[in-house]
């Protein structure tokens, strides 16, 4: 970011020096410049325009509000976002996994996970769940990517999650964090090294190397046009009543001693 800002600054300085030199060498000419100033009261005029625009927009806004405020389910308790694992992060990953498995049954998806920063609310309240809430949880247009990882890349991904002190990971994944590394890691009860092909559902942001996951970019992957947000909505619609999953999928081993 700093390089992007500094470079144009140098360009403007050089342009200014060149312009000053050019003007210094140019023939002397005199120009007459005039200006006028006046104060314009625009509040009434623009208020009328705004009212007309609002009349045009209002039917569309009402329709959009009705769609966004659609009740799709219910949370039986408040869920908070915390590390290394929490009810809200568990919900996010499970809500990716189940719909992804239904959409792509032939791929044999083992698990799902997303980066911690992808969850944009710190808490969701007990009660009615609306489409709007799912947009607030996942406002980005991240799409689902299905990746096939060998055991080495799978462990690197879990180590990345451990180094970050925890991400949303789906049911069936378990590991402990020791000195910033993932140990005793299993997926669906199988040790990571027990097989060399793991099929993982991820947001395209992570699959494309975001959040320090550049080691994933050359792994086999299947891009989909499915928004992660739509998976969340489908999950709540399908299940209706969402009970928080309180299982500890990541344990910070040092804290339990």
Backbone as CSV, one residue per row, in Angstrom:
resi,resn,N_x,N_y,N_z,CA_x,CA_y,CA_z,C_x,C_y,C_z
1,UNK,0.828,-1.201,0.000,0.000,0.000,0.000,0.861,1.250,0.000
2,UNK,1.958,1.266,0.788,2.809,2.443,0.864,3.477,2.719,-0.473
3,UNK,3.916,1.661,-1.162,4.569,1.846,-2.449,3.605,2.487,-3.437
4,UNK,2.338,2.094,-3.378,1.344,2.645,-4.291,1.155,4.136,-4.074
5,UNK,1.250,4.585,-2.826,1.064,5.996,-2.517,2.311,6.810,-2.823
6,UNK,3.469,6.258,-2.559,4.710,7.008,-2.733,5.014,7.252,-4.197
7,UNK,4.774,6.247,-5.053,5.121,6.368,-6.456,4.429,7.548,-7.128
8,UNK,3.086,7.714,-7.019,2.450,8.882,-7.601,2.971,10.181,-7.023
9,UNK,3.369,10.202,-5.754,3.889,11.422,-5.145,5.146,11.879,-5.869
10,UNK,6.071,10.934,-6.137,7.264,11.283,-6.896,6.894,11.782,-8.283
11,UNK,5.918,11.169,-8.905,5.521,11.594,-10.239,4.996,13.013,-10.229
12,UNK,4.192,13.362,-9.212,3.672,14.728,-9.131,4.795,15.732,-8.898
13,UNK,5.782,15.354,-8.062,6.905,16.264,-7.811,7.683,16.521,-9.090
14,UNK,8.007,15.435,-9.834,8.739,15.578,-11.090,7.953,16.408,-12.095
15,UNK,6.635,16.167,-12.168,5.793,16.943,-13.072,5.801,18.406,-12.697
16,UNK,5.761,18.681,-11.380,5.789,20.071,-10.930,7.087,20.759,-11.286
17,UNK,8.228,20.059,-11.082,9.535,20.639,-11.425,9.607,20.912,-12.911
18,UNK,9.166,19.949,-13.749,9.202,20.124,-15.197,8.347,21.299,-15.615
19,UNK,7.145,21.420,-15.034,6.220,22.499,-15.390,6.801,23.855,-15.017
20,UNK,7.424,23.923,-13.823,8.013,25.192,-13.389,9.142,25.600,-14.319
21,UNK,9.955,24.608,-14.724,11.053,24.915,-15.643,10.550,25.369,-16.983
22,UNK,9.496,24.726,-17.487,8.921,25.092,-18.771,8.365,26.506,-18.727
23,UNK,7.664,26.820,-17.640,7.078,28.154,-17.514,8.155,29.229,-17.388
24,UNK,9.249,28.872,-16.721,10.331,29.840,-16.553,10.951,30.207,-17.892
25,UNK,10.966,29.262,-18.837,11.572,29.492,-20.153,10.575,30.035,-21.163
26,UNK,9.306,30.015,-20.854,8.285,30.449,-21.810,8.253,31.966,-21.898
27,UNK,7.804,32.504,-23.056,7.687,33.965,-23.200,6.721,34.519,-22.177
28,UNK,7.053,35.722,-21.705,6.221,36.371,-20.702,4.943,36.886,-21.349
29,UNK,3.772,36.494,-20.841,2.493,36.989,-21.317,1.629,37.320,-20.119
30,UNK,0.740,38.268,-20.315,-0.167,38.666,-19.236,-1.574,38.203,-19.566
31,UNK,-2.284,37.728,-18.556,-3.656,37.272,-18.724,-4.539,37.992,-17.712
32,UNK,-5.750,38.271,-18.123,-6.728,38.866,-17.219,-7.693,37.761,-16.797
33,UNK,-7.757,37.550,-15.510,-8.622,36.506,-14.980,-9.711,37.143,-14.138
34,UNK,-10.952,36.762,-14.403,-12.060,37.280,-13.599,-12.795,36.113,-12.957
35,UNK,-13.388,36.388,-11.828,-14.198,35.367,-11.160,-15.356,36.020,-10.461
36,UNK,-16.407,35.276,-10.304,-17.570,35.772,-9.571,-17.950,34.744,-8.526
37,UNK,-18.466,35.192,-7.447,-18.898,34.326,-6.352,-20.345,34.617,-6.010
38,UNK,-21.069,33.588,-5.697,-22.434,33.784,-5.219,-22.826,32.589,-4.362
39,UNK,-23.712,32.794,-3.445,-24.224,31.726,-2.588,-25.539,31.212,-3.151
40,UNK,-25.650,29.884,-3.287,-26.867,29.277,-3.806,-27.515,28.425,-2.714
41,UNK,-28.791,28.658,-2.498,-29.539,27.839,-1.560,-30.117,26.647,-2.327
42,UNK,-29.542,25.467,-2.107,-29.941,24.310,-2.909,-30.838,23.339,-2.141
43,UNK,-31.084,23.609,-0.881,-31.797,22.626,-0.067,-33.199,22.340,-0.591
44,UNK,-33.963,23.366,-0.936,-35.339,23.151,-1.378,-35.376,22.483,-2.740
45,UNK,-34.518,22.977,-3.662,-34.499,22.434,-5.024,-34.114,20.955,-5.011
46,UNK,-33.027,20.627,-4.293,-32.557,19.247,-4.276,-33.461,18.351,-3.447
47,UNK,-34.161,18.953,-2.469,-35.105,18.171,-1.698,-36.242,17.665,-2.572
48,UNK,-36.691,18.504,-3.504,-37.750,18.099,-4.416,-37.293,16.973,-5.326
49,UNK,-36.052,17.086,-5.819,-35.502,16.038,-6.681,-35.396,14.731,-5.919
50,UNK,-34.899,14.803,-4.672,-34.762,13.601,-3.854,-36.106,12.919,-3.657
51,UNK,-37.129,13.694,-3.440,-38.458,13.121,-3.233,-38.918,12.372,-4.475
52,UNK,-38.645,12.928,-5.646,-39.027,12.272,-6.894,-38.259,10.968,-7.077
53,UNK,-36.960,11.011,-6.754,-36.139,9.806,-6.874,-36.624,8.738,-5.918
54,UNK,-36.953,9.152,-4.701,-37.432,8.193,-3.709,-38.728,7.516,-4.153
55,UNK,-39.592,8.272,-4.859,-40.830,7.677,-5.356,-40.542,6.560,-6.347
56,UNK,-39.477,6.745,-7.137,-39.099,5.722,-8.125,-38.483,4.517,-7.431
57,UNK,-37.639,4.797,-6.436,-36.890,3.723,-5.773,-37.756,2.925,-4.805
58,UNK,-38.737,3.583,-4.193,-39.467,2.976,-3.078,-40.049,1.590,-3.375
59,UNK,-40.677,1.361,-4.535,-41.215,0.001,-4.778,-40.130,-1.065,-4.795
60,UNK,-38.974,-0.725,-5.370,-37.874,-1.688,-5.416,-37.289,-1.916,-4.026
61,UNK,-37.175,-0.826,-3.263,-36.646,-0.940,-1.904,-37.575,-1.794,-1.033
62,UNK,-38.872,-1.585,-1.192,-39.835,-2.362,-0.401,-39.724,-3.850,-0.732
63,UNK,-39.561,-4.159,-2.017,-39.429,-5.552,-2.430,-38.144,-6.157,-1.877
64,UNK,-37.032,-5.387,-1.948,-35.750,-5.864,-1.437,-35.806,-6.069,0.074
65,UNK,-36.418,-5.114,0.780,-36.537,-5.241,2.238,-37.325,-6.496,2.615
66,UNK,-38.373,-6.789,1.852,-39.181,-7.979,2.130,-38.341,-9.248,1.948
67,UNK,-37.491,-9.267,0.919,-36.633,-10.427,0.688,-35.579,-10.552,1.779
68,UNK,-34.979,-9.427,2.164,-33.919,-9.448,3.160,-34.453,-9.788,4.550
69,UNK,-35.692,-9.412,4.825,-36.270,-9.646,6.152,-37.052,-10.960,6.233
70,UNK,-36.922,-11.795,5.212,-37.583,-13.105,5.237,-37.061,-13.939,6.410
71,UNK,-37.957,-14.524,7.152,-37.587,-15.377,8.279,-37.290,-16.783,7.756
72,UNK,-36.066,-17.244,7.980,-35.662,-18.535,7.427,-35.388,-19.587,8.504
73,UNK,-35.369,-19.195,9.767,-35.096,-20.157,10.824,-35.021,-19.497,12.180
74,UNK,-34.429,-20.216,13.117,-34.343,-19.701,14.488,-33.081,-20.235,15.168
75,UNK,-32.375,-19.332,15.855,-31.265,-19.734,16.720,-31.819,-19.946,18.124
76,UNK,-31.497,-21.088,18.719,-32.046,-21.383,20.050,-31.287,-20.683,21.165
77,UNK,-30.142,-20.116,20.852,-29.400,-19.340,21.852,-28.460,-18.384,21.140
78,UNK,-27.965,-17.423,21.890,-26.967,-16.498,21.354,-25.683,-17.259,21.039
79,UNK,-25.047,-16.896,19.914,-23.780,-17.527,19.535,-22.723,-16.452,19.333
80,UNK,-21.577,-16.640,19.973,-20.487,-15.678,19.896,-19.344,-16.201,19.033
81,UNK,-18.577,-15.274,18.489,-17.382,-15.583,17.703,-16.156,-15.476,18.597
82,UNK,-15.472,-16.583,18.781,-14.292,-16.603,19.644,-13.258,-17.580,19.102
83,UNK,-12.023,-17.418,19.556,-10.950,-18.361,19.249,-10.626,-19.160,20.504
84,UNK,-10.165,-20.384,20.364,-9.866,-21.090,19.108,-11.091,-21.675,18.433
85,UNK,-12.168,-21.885,19.196,-13.390,-22.426,18.616,-14.577,-21.885,19.390
86,UNK,-15.731,-21.816,18.747,-16.904,-21.229,19.397,-18.155,-21.690,18.675
87,UNK,-19.302,-21.420,19.280,-20.568,-21.816,18.674,-20.767,-21.162,17.314
88,UNK,-20.410,-19.870,17.183,-20.633,-19.171,15.923,-19.680,-19.650,14.834
89,UNK,-18.415,-19.851,15.178,-17.474,-20.330,14.160,-17.814,-21.773,13.758
90,UNK,-18.257,-22.583,14.706,-18.696,-23.938,14.365,-19.884,-23.903,13.405
91,UNK,-20.837,-23.021,13.701,-22.007,-22.883,12.830,-21.590,-22.506,11.412
92,UNK,-20.697,-21.538,11.275,-20.293,-21.065,9.946,-19.695,-22.192,9.108
93,UNK,-18.818,-22.987,9.711,-18.167,-24.064,8.965,-19.146,-25.198,8.645
94,UNK,-19.983,-25.560,9.613,-20.977,-26.617,9.373,-21.978,-26.187,8.305
95,UNK,-22.314,-24.896,8.295,-23.266,-24.376,7.315,-22.662,-24.319,5.920
96,UNK,-21.351,-24.380,5.817,-20.695,-24.551,4.517,-20.707,-26.013,4.105
97,UNK,-20.374,-26.885,5.057,-20.141,-28.295,4.743,-21.391,-29.033,4.265
98,UNK,-22.474,-28.968,5.029,-23.650,-29.778,4.715,-24.252,-29.440,3.346
99,UNK,-24.499,-28.150,3.033,-25.032,-27.845,1.697,-24.049,-28.196,0.576
100,UNK,-22.745,-28.010,0.828,-21.750,-28.346,-0.198,-21.775,-29.843,-0.501
101,UNK,-21.916,-30.663,0.523,-22.014,-32.113,0.312,-23.261,-32.481,-0.486
102,UNK,-24.372,-31.794,-0.243,-25.604,-32.073,-0.980,-25.482,-31.645,-2.441
103,UNK,-24.812,-30.526,-2.687,-24.655,-30.024,-4.051,-23.684,-30.855,-4.871
104,UNK,-22.643,-31.373,-4.203,-21.587,-32.105,-4.907,-21.344,-33.459,-4.229
105,UNK,-22.355,-34.338,-4.250,-22.237,-35.611,-3.528,-21.124,-36.513,-4.069
106,UNK,-20.808,-36.399,-5.346,-19.813,-37.289,-5.942,-18.380,-36.930,-5.568
107,UNK,-18.176,-35.738,-4.987,-16.813,-35.291,-4.687,-16.292,-35.839,-3.363
108,UNK,-17.173,-36.326,-2.516,-16.726,-36.878,-1.242,-16.030,-35.861,-0.355
109,UNK,-16.692,-34.734,-0.098,-16.080,-33.650,0.685,-15.884,-34.104,2.131
110,UNK,-14.656,-33.996,2.600,-14.312,-34.437,3.953,-14.634,-33.404,5.020
111,UNK,-14.419,-32.126,4.709,-14.542,-31.094,5.741,-14.639,-29.722,5.083
112,UNK,-14.942,-28.720,5.897,-15.008,-27.332,5.424,-14.368,-26.425,6.456
113,UNK,-13.821,-25.335,5.976,-13.233,-24.334,6.871,-13.168,-22.997,6.170
114,UNK,-13.077,-21.943,6.958,-12.937,-20.596,6.402,-12.067,-19.768,7.336
115,UNK,-11.543,-18.671,6.816,-10.699,-17.806,7.636,-11.551,-17.065,8.670
116,UNK,-10.928,-16.777,9.808,-11.630,-16.156,10.936,-12.209,-14.796,10.558
117,UNK,-11.458,-14.033,9.772,-11.920,-12.700,9.385,-13.109,-12.720,8.446
118,UNK,-13.408,-13.887,7.877,-14.565,-13.982,7.002,-15.886,-13.903,7.728
119,UNK,-15.877,-14.130,9.031,-17.094,-14.023,9.847,-17.185,-12.576,10.337
120,UNK,-18.151,-11.832,9.852,-18.144,-10.382,10.071,-18.967,-9.905,11.260
121,UNK,-19.692,-10.796,11.930,-20.373,-10.427,13.172,-19.681,-11.116,14.335
122,UNK,-19.577,-10.416,15.439,-18.975,-11.009,16.634,-19.970,-11.837,17.435
123,UNK,-21.247,-11.651,17.156,-22.268,-12.375,17.895,-23.572,-12.340,17.110
124,UNK,-24.362,-13.407,17.243,-25.724,-13.400,16.694,-26.681,-13.726,17.838
125,UNK,-27.825,-13.065,17.890,-28.716,-13.246,19.041,-29.622,-14.464,18.916
126,UNK,-30.106,-14.893,20.041,-31.139,-15.920,20.085,-32.389,-15.383,19.402
127,UNK,-33.064,-16.254,18.663,-34.321,-15.843,18.060,-34.359,-16.021,16.558
128,UNK,-35.205,-15.241,15.926,-35.477,-15.365,14.495,-34.221,-15.066,13.672
129,UNK,-34.011,-15.870,12.644,-32.908,-15.669,11.708,-33.491,-15.198,10.383
130,UNK,-32.948,-14.115,9.846,-33.415,-13.587,8.568,-32.307,-13.677,7.520
131,UNK,-32.705,-13.505,6.279,-31.729,-13.455,5.189,-30.746,-12.308,5.423
132,UNK,-31.251,-11.189,5.929,-30.397,-10.029,6.189,-29.253,-10.394,7.145
133,UNK,-29.555,-11.186,8.165,-28.526,-11.570,9.119,-27.416,-12.371,8.436
134,UNK,-27.785,-13.225,7.479,-26.776,-14.005,6.770,-25.892,-13.101,5.916
135,UNK,-26.483,-12.050,5.355,-25.689,-11.063,4.610,-24.748,-10.315,5.545
136,UNK,-25.201,-10.037,6.750,-24.348,-9.346,7.712,-23.214,-10.251,8.185
137,UNK,-23.497,-11.537,8.334,-22.449,-12.490,8.721,-21.415,-12.661,7.625
138,UNK,-21.867,-12.678,6.369,-20.991,-12.917,5.232,-21.328,-11.920,4.120
139,UNK,-20.880,-10.660,4.265,-21.214,-9.648,3.260,-20.410,-9.779,1.971
140,UNK,-19.293,-10.500,2.023,-18.436,-10.629,0.849,-19.035,-11.629,-0.139
141,UNK,-18.727,-11.444,-1.414,-19.196,-12.358,-2.445,-18.199,-13.495,-2.648
142,UNK,-17.725,-14.074,-1.551,-16.833,-15.236,-1.657,-17.618,-16.434,-2.166
143,UNK,-16.987,-17.225,-3.020,-17.627,-18.401,-3.572,-16.975,-19.673,-3.040
144,UNK,-17.702,-20.762,-3.179,-17.243,-22.059,-2.706,-16.225,-22.652,-3.681
145,UNK,-15.122,-23.145,-3.126,-14.117,-23.869,-3.907,-13.898,-25.223,-3.236
146,UNK,-13.866,-26.268,-4.033,-13.590,-27.609,-3.522,-12.151,-27.960,-3.897
147,UNK,-11.318,-28.161,-2.889,-9.900,-28.422,-3.126,-9.537,-29.846,-2.714
148,UNK,-8.585,-30.424,-3.450,-8.034,-31.721,-3.081,-6.603,-31.506,-2.613
149,UNK,-6.352,-31.806,-1.338,-5.057,-31.545,-0.726,-4.384,-32.855,-0.350
150,UNK,-3.084,-32.940,-0.594,-2.339,-34.090,-0.081,-2.102,-33.881,1.413
151,UNK,-1.566,-34.871,2.071,-1.431,-34.803,3.531,-0.497,-33.673,3.960
152,UNK,0.509,-33.352,3.131,1.450,-32.273,3.480,0.750,-30.925,3.465
153,UNK,-0.002,-30.652,2.377,-0.711,-29.372,2.296,-1.830,-29.299,3.337
154,UNK,-2.444,-30.445,3.608,-3.495,-30.459,4.617,-2.925,-30.054,5.975
155,UNK,-1.765,-30.585,6.314,-1.138,-30.223,7.585,-0.686,-28.768,7.578
156,UNK,-0.214,-28.283,6.433,0.182,-26.867,6.356,-1.024,-25.963,6.602
157,UNK,-2.180,-26.353,6.065,-3.385,-25.553,6.284,-3.783,-25.573,7.761
158,UNK,-3.736,-26.732,8.388,-4.068,-26.805,9.811,-3.043,-26.046,10.658
159,UNK,-1.783,-26.095,10.256,-0.757,-25.308,10.950,-1.032,-23.811,10.807
160,UNK,-1.494,-23.404,9.626,-1.831,-21.988,9.417,-2.968,-21.581,10.353
161,UNK,-3.955,-22.464,10.486,-5.070,-22.181,11.391,-4.588,-22.130,12.840
162,UNK,-3.698,-23.052,13.194,-3.150,-23.068,14.559,-2.349,-21.803,14.837
163,UNK,-1.543,-21.380,13.864,-0.742,-20.168,14.028,-1.620,-18.942,14.233
164,UNK,-2.822,-18.975,13.633,-3.772,-17.875,13.779,-4.625,-18.010,15.033
165,UNK,-4.391,-19.110,15.797,-5.109,-19.370,17.053,-6.558,-19.790,16.839
166,UNK,-6.886,-20.219,15.607,-8.204,-20.791,15.381,-9.000,-20.121,14.284
167,UNK,-9.608,-20.950,13.418,-10.542,-20.523,12.380,-11.816,-21.343,12.522
168,UNK,-12.867,-20.950,11.836,-14.045,-21.819,11.766,-13.706,-23.124,11.033
169,UNK,-13.902,-24.257,11.687,-13.685,-25.564,11.073,-14.912,-26.429,11.331
170,UNK,-15.213,-27.308,10.394,-16.444,-28.077,10.470,-16.333,-29.265,11.415
171,UNK,-17.473,-29.826,11.712,-17.549,-31.029,12.547,-16.694,-32.128,11.918
172,UNK,-16.086,-32.919,12.768,-15.232,-33.997,12.279,-13.754,-33.648,12.280
173,UNK,-13.430,-32.349,12.359,-12.021,-31.932,12.436,-11.651,-31.735,13.905
174,UNK,-10.485,-32.206,14.269,-9.989,-31.999,15.629,-8.474,-31.871,15.582
175,UNK,-7.947,-30.906,16.328,-6.506,-30.859,16.561,-6.207,-30.011,17.787
176,UNK,-5.002,-30.141,18.273,-4.528,-29.350,19.406,-3.464,-28.374,18.914
177,UNK,-3.406,-27.232,19.583,-2.389,-26.234,19.248,-1.271,-26.311,20.278
178,UNK,-0.076,-26.578,19.805,1.115,-26.607,20.655,2.188,-25.772,19.969
179,UNK,2.605,-24.694,20.642,3.633,-23.809,20.083,3.273,-23.330,18.675
180,UNK,2.001,-23.014,18.477,1.571,-22.469,17.198,1.465,-23.471,16.070
181,UNK,1.511,-24.771,16.393,1.395,-25.822,15.385,0.227,-26.740,15.722
182,UNK,-0.324,-27.375,14.682,-1.412,-28.329,14.877,-0.837,-29.711,15.145
183,UNK,-1.249,-30.330,16.243,-0.782,-31.681,16.578,-1.992,-32.568,16.861
184,UNK,-1.765,-33.889,16.748,-2.830,-34.868,16.959,-4.053,-34.569,16.099
185,UNK,-3.800,-34.121,14.876,-4.884,-33.703,13.986,-5.571,-34.899,13.341
186,UNK,-6.894,-34.859,13.342,-7.690,-35.891,12.681,-8.851,-35.243,11.940
187,UNK,-9.310,-35.922,10.893,-10.530,-35.523,10.193,-11.417,-36.758,10.119
188,UNK,-12.585,-36.640,10.700,-13.518,-37.772,10.766,-12.856,-39.005,11.374
189,UNK,-12.027,-38.762,12.395,-11.386,-39.836,13.130,-10.131,-40.407,12.487
190,UNK,-9.747,-39.905,11.319,-8.573,-40.408,10.626,-7.406,-39.428,10.764
191,UNK,-6.237,-39.943,11.059,-5.051,-39.099,11.123,-4.756,-38.514,9.740
192,UNK,-4.245,-37.303,9.717,-4.011,-36.625,8.444,-3.065,-37.432,7.548
193,UNK,-2.060,-38.037,8.135,-1.080,-38.779,7.341,-1.570,-40.156,6.912
194,UNK,-2.784,-40.522,7.345,-3.278,-41.863,7.024,-3.718,-41.987,5.565
195,UNK,-3.960,-40.848,4.924,-4.264,-40.891,3.493,-3.720,-39.637,2.828
196,UNK,-3.555,-39.686,1.516,-2.872,-38.595,0.830,-3.809,-37.781,-0.054
197,UNK,-5.099,-37.827,0.246,-6.052,-37.052,-0.543,-7.215,-36.629,0.338
198,UNK,-7.259,-35.341,0.633,-8.332,-34.779,1.446,-9.105,-33.765,0.606
199,UNK,-10.430,-33.894,0.598,-11.277,-32.990,-0.187,-11.899,-31.975,0.773
200,UNK,-11.551,-30.724,0.571,-11.894,-29.671,1.525,-12.672,-28.546,0.835
201,UNK,-13.749,-28.092,1.486,-14.516,-26.944,0.999,-13.967,-25.672,1.649
202,UNK,-13.652,-24.687,0.805,-13.060,-23.429,1.260,-13.672,-22.250,0.510
203,UNK,-13.590,-21.044,1.080,-13.923,-19.852,0.299,-12.842,-19.610,-0.754
204,UNK,-13.222,-19.042,-1.886,-12.235,-18.781,-2.938,-11.115,-17.857,-2.450
205,UNK,-11.415,-16.984,-1.496,-10.386,-16.083,-0.952,-9.218,-16.870,-0.384
206,UNK,-9.501,-17.912,0.383,-8.445,-18.735,0.978,-7.795,-19.611,-0.094
207,UNK,-8.630,-20.208,-0.964,-8.102,-21.099,-2.005,-7.144,-20.376,-2.949
208,UNK,-7.355,-19.073,-3.106,-6.507,-18.277,-3.997,-5.300,-17.692,-3.274
209,UNK,-5.062,-18.139,-2.027,-3.863,-17.732,-1.312,-4.050,-16.660,-0.268
210,UNK,-5.278,-16.211,-0.063,-5.518,-15.167,0.924,-5.265,-15.624,2.340
211,UNK,-5.003,-14.656,3.224,-4.733,-14.927,4.637,-3.532,-15.862,4.806
212,UNK,-2.487,-15.565,4.027,-1.215,-16.306,4.109,-1.360,-17.787,3.762
213,UNK,-2.222,-18.073,2.803,-2.398,-19.453,2.339,-1.926,-19.614,0.892
214,UNK,-0.852,-18.940,0.533,-0.340,-19.004,-0.836,0.076,-20.420,-1.235
215,UNK,0.341,-21.287,-0.277,0.747,-22.660,-0.564,-0.397,-23.479,-1.171
216,UNK,-1.629,-22.927,-1.176,-2.776,-23.648,-1.716,-3.001,-23.405,-3.208
217,UNK,-2.397,-22.374,-3.757,-2.809,-21.930,-5.096,-2.575,-22.968,-6.190
218,UNK,-1.597,-23.855,-6.004,-1.323,-24.840,-7.058,-1.979,-26.188,-6.799
219,UNK,-2.815,-26.282,-5.769,-3.504,-27.542,-5.472,-4.717,-27.695,-6.394
220,UNK,-5.068,-28.937,-6.757,-6.253,-29.160,-7.602,-7.500,-28.576,-6.949
221,UNK,-8.279,-27.872,-7.735,-9.471,-27.258,-7.172,-10.590,-27.168,-8.197
222,UNK,-11.791,-27.198,-7.685,-12.977,-27.038,-8.526,-13.704,-25.784,-8.097
223,UNK,-13.696,-24.800,-8.986,-14.380,-23.550,-8.701,-15.883,-23.733,-8.899
224,UNK,-16.663,-23.116,-8.047,-18.114,-23.118,-8.223,-18.572,-21.658,-8.292
225,UNK,-19.776,-21.474,-8.729,-20.348,-20.123,-8.750,-21.257,-19.902,-7.545
226,UNK,-21.117,-20.743,-6.532,-22.015,-20.688,-5.369,-21.421,-19.763,-4.306
227,UNK,-22.179,-18.747,-3.921,-21.736,-17.864,-2.850,-21.794,-18.598,-1.510
228,UNK,-20.777,-18.389,-0.679,-20.786,-18.955,0.674,-22.041,-18.511,1.419
229,UNK,-22.415,-17.271,1.217,-23.611,-16.725,1.865,-24.853,-17.555,1.526
230,UNK,-24.968,-18.021,0.282,-26.124,-18.818,-0.115,-26.122,-20.178,0.586
231,UNK,-24.930,-20.715,0.843,-24.843,-21.968,1.594,-25.388,-21.780,3.009
232,UNK,-25.043,-20.654,3.634,-25.539,-20.374,4.985,-27.062,-20.280,4.998
233,UNK,-27.600,-19.571,4.018,-29.057,-19.408,3.934,-29.732,-20.764,3.738
234,UNK,-29.187,-21.581,2.824,-29.760,-22.908,2.575,-29.712,-23.777,3.829
235,UNK,-28.603,-23.683,4.552,-28.438,-24.497,5.766,-29.503,-24.155,6.799
236,UNK,-29.736,-22.866,7.013,-30.739,-22.457,8.009,-32.135,-22.830,7.530
237,UNK,-32.408,-22.614,6.251,-33.728,-22.980,5.716,-33.999,-24.475,5.875
238,UNK,-32.988,-25.277,5.611,-33.160,-26.732,5.678,-33.358,-27.219,7.108
239,UNK,-32.640,-26.622,8.048,-32.668,-27.108,9.434,-33.691,-26.402,10.321
240,UNK,-34.077,-25.199,9.934,-35.087,-24.401,10.646,-34.653,-24.013,12.063
241,UNK,-34.487,-24.981,12.928,-34.081,-24.705,14.309,-32.597,-25.025,14.442
242,UNK,-31.805,-24.011,14.770,-30.350,-24.161,14.840,-29.916,-24.185,16.299
243,UNK,-29.506,-25.334,16.754,-28.925,-25.464,18.089,-27.413,-25.279,17.986
244,UNK,-26.816,-24.524,18.889,-25.374,-24.289,18.797,-24.562,-25.561,18.993
245,UNK,-23.564,-25.746,18.141,-22.624,-26.863,18.302,-21.504,-26.391,19.222
246,UNK,-21.441,-26.965,20.410,-20.509,-26.483,21.436,-19.260,-27.359,21.572
247,UNK,-19.114,-28.351,20.681,-17.942,-29.220,20.784,-16.663,-28.431,20.514
248,UNK,-15.629,-28.765,21.253,-14.334,-28.090,21.110,-13.524,-28.795,20.026
249,UNK,-13.459,-28.170,18.889,-12.785,-28.776,17.744,-11.294,-28.453,17.722
250,UNK,-10.940,-27.370,18.376,-9.532,-26.979,18.510,-9.252,-26.764,19.991
251,UNK,-8.208,-27.380,20.459,-7.804,-27.244,21.865,-6.420,-26.605,21.913
252,UNK,-6.290,-25.554,22.730,-4.969,-24.994,22.976,-4.355,-25.802,24.115
253,UNK,-3.475,-26.734,23.753,-2.962,-27.718,24.714,-2.257,-27.057,25.884
254,UNK,-1.497,-26.003,25.633,-0.727,-25.344,26.699,-1.642,-24.804,27.791
255,UNK,-2.858,-24.386,27.411,-3.771,-23.799,28.390,-4.426,-24.859,29.267
256,UNK,-4.425,-26.106,28.804,-5.077,-27.176,29.564,-4.156,-27.874,30.547
257,UNK,-2.882,-27.483,30.572,-1.926,-28.115,31.479,-2.075,-27.587,32.878
